[in-house]
Amino acid sequence: MLFITYWELNEDFDPSDLAEVAQKVISKKLYPTEGVNQIGWYASTGDFWGITITEAESEEQLVKDTNVWRMAKPGLFKFIKTSPAMELAKAIPILIKLKKQLEG
């Protein structure tokens, strides 16, 4: 199942600390999360926000993947939100069918 995560870093966070946090979670083998396929990890070029696109088979994997960085460095994120995702081309026919069912 695909998931998208939108996150905003705390602007008071020192970006140079990111290497320290990464070393901590990687050395403890907590990241990358076992069973999670990271498709993309993108950050804005001028602000402190970004998105992560992942694929996971279980809720447990997703909980670990979306929380390991936050727990390794409390205050790292100002905001984080995760949701299941699907390709828009697949979602539109479902929504059209649902609308027709509601109108009928």
C-alpha positions in Angstrom: 0.0 0.0 0.0 1.3 3.5 -0.8 1.5 6.3 1.7 2.4 10.0 1.4 3.7 11.9 4.4 3.8 15.7 4.5 6.2 17.1 7.1 7.4 20.5 8.2 10.7 20.8 10.1 10.8 23.0 13.2 12.5 26.2 12.0 14.4 26.4 15.3 16.0 23.0 14.5 19.7 23.2 13.5 20.0 21.4 10.1 23.5 20.4 11.0 22.0 18.1 13.7 20.4 16.1 10.9 23.5 14.1 10.3 23.7 13.2 14.0 20.0 12.0 14.0 20.6 10.0 10.9 23.7 8.3 12.3 21.7 7.4 15.5 18.7 5.8 13.7 20.9 4.1 11.1 23.4 2.7 13.6 20.6 1.2 15.6 19.2 -0.3 12.4 15.9 1.5 12.9 16.1 3.1 9.5 15.5 2.3 6.7 12.5 0.5 8.3 12.5 -3.2 7.5 9.8 -4.0 4.9 9.2 -0.3 3.9 10.1 0.7 0.4 11.0 4.4 0.2 9.9 5.6 -3.2 10.8 9.3 -2.7 11.9 11.7 -0.1 11.7 15.3 -1.2 12.4 18.6 0.6 11.5 22.1 -0.5 14.5 24.2 -1.6 13.8 27.3 0.4 11.5 26.3 3.3 11.5 23.6 6.0 8.9 21.2 4.5 8.8 18.2 2.3 7.1 14.9 1.4 8.0 11.3 1.7 6.4 8.6 -0.5 6.6 5.1 0.9 5.2 1.6 0.3 4.4 -0.6 3.3 2.5 -3.8 3.8 1.5 -3.4 7.4 0.5 -0.7 9.9 3.4 -1.6 12.2 5.9 -0.9 9.4 4.3 2.5 8.7 4.2 3.5 12.4 7.9 2.7 12.8 8.8 4.5 9.5 6.9 7.7 10.2 7.9 8.0 13.8 11.5 6.9 14.1 13.0 10.4 13.2 10.5 12.3 15.4 11.3 10.1 18.4 15.0 10.1 17.8 15.0 14.0 17.9 11.9 15.4 19.7 11.1 18.7 18.3 12.5 17.9 14.8 9.1 18.2 13.2 6.7 21.1 13.6 4.0 19.1 11.7 3.8 15.6 10.2 0.8 14.0 8.5 0.6 10.6 6.8 -2.2 9.2 4.6 -2.8 6.2 2.3 -2.4 7.3 -1.3 -3.3 6.1 -4.8 -2.7 7.3 -8.3 -5.2 9.9 -9.4 -6.0 8.0 -12.6 -7.2 5.1 -10.4 -9.0 7.3 -7.9 -11.1 9.4 -10.3 -13.2 6.4 -11.7 -14.0 5.4 -8.1 -15.1 8.9 -7.2 -17.3 9.2 -10.4 -19.0 5.9 -9.6 -19.6 7.0 -6.0 -21.1 10.3 -7.2 -23.4 8.4 -9.5 -24.5 6.1 -6.7 -25.3 9.2 -4.5 -27.3 10.8 -7.2 -29.2 7.7 -8.2 
